[in-house]
Amino acid sequence: MKKKFLTVTILSAVIAAAIISCTSSSGKDSQTNTAATSENTVDTTKRIERGEYLVNTIGCDDCHSPKRMGAHGPELIPELRFSGFQKDGKLPPEDTKAVQNGWALFAPDLTAAVGPWGISYASNISSDSTGIGGWKEENFMRAMREGKFKGLEGGRQLLPPMPWPNIRKLTDEDLKSMFAYLKSTKPVNNVVPNPVPLADVK
């Protein structure tokens, strides 16, 4: 009887220890996961803040954000920020003679340009699927480092006035921060027209 009691007592102690150990381990895992999630959130927030600073100081709005004329010249249209040249946008008549004489021309709100390459339209870089919403980080890195349209391997080169040869000099962390910020912006649905070769400019 004593032997049986001793066996039951030992078995109970082992089970209790196992339960306590599992509960303690589970609690530690939960604390570790919570800490890791919190750390990732802080890192993401810092990255987005850094990206916002870079995008604002580099001047991405200059070409990629539609503007309206105000009392002091072109003013950003907040609800269209980063959406590029508008799909239903109209350009004034192009002066191909000026281009042949060496001039490059800009639309009044700077979202389109005409030069020896033809007409180029600023892309939608908002977080919408018609912008960079469906891009992966590697697409953005390739677009900025290699000047590839939509960051696609084997894609056409980005056209002027996109200053990717300067932007490519930024660090990987800077470019990743810019991408994180742009992905956090308000999505604006706008399909930008394709560029027009100079031969087709009328």
Secondary structure, 3 states (H helix, E strand, C coil): CHHHHHHHHHHHHHHHHHHHHHHHHHHHHHHHHHHHHHHHHHHHHHHHHHHHHHHHHHCHHHHHCCEEEECCEEEECHHHCCCCCCCCCCCCCCCHHHHHCCCCEECCCCCEEEECCEEEECCCCCCCCCCCCCCCHHHHHHHHHHCEHHHCCCCCECCCCCCHHHHCCCCHHHHHHHHHHHHCCCCCCCCCCCCECHHHCC
